[in-house]
């Protein structure tokens, strides 16, 4: 991953990231009691701002926290953070925790000041080889909690699942449960069968991905079938194409799964079309105001 950029935001103040400090009694530190978002920024413009903050507010609501800022305030914070870090292509990480109380208390949930933190990093470069040849992934059973629809900072299970991929020399771990596809350790997963895209339906078992929504919209533009429906393990393993999506890179083709070739073993035509349309969509939005 790219090194973070120097200026951060913490509780109303822009300051050097190296100087940012939070209490060790913050409930995110003690319990993972917080939520976050990661938003790509292309040419200084935040991508899908409204959709990311819709999801942030939903996550807060599920943890019984009220929104901390109105949208115009969030927009001002994020755009100023981008400006102070030089603009261009980057991603912005935003985190809201329940805050710090004096002591350690499971419940009742305290009514205290929230901790609001944000920083930025350059988008990690995607090599020509990854685009041209695709990536490798492995599969494993789901070991996470049952509220994966909340974008919580409690990510230990995802971290350990991601490490399995690193150990295997792969890029992503694709998660299965009860014979069905769920998602990747840090990505959404799409399969291509008969020229159409399928991805698991929304539920508490997966995160409602913002990049997944972009893929759905682009598929509609391009006349490509897109269905949110159950995908079996057998369908995953026999798919014509597999690709993953995330805010920090858009989409990438998976060309090897558990050491075996996916389809032809090279990125397929449906992914290539989505990839091209995604890049065109980014250019289309350049210079327009965020919503």
PyMOL commands that set and color helices and strands:
alter all, ss='L'
color gray80, all
select helices_A, chain A and resi 17-19+27-31+49-62+71-84+128-133+156-167+210-221+233-237+269-285
alter helices_A, ss='H'
color red, helices_A
select strands_A, chain A and resi 7-10+13-16+34-42+45-46+90-97+115-122+135-141+172-177+180-184+188-193+196-199+226-228+241-246+250-257+260-261
alter strands_A, ss='S'
color yellow, strands_A
deselect
rebuild
show_as cartoon
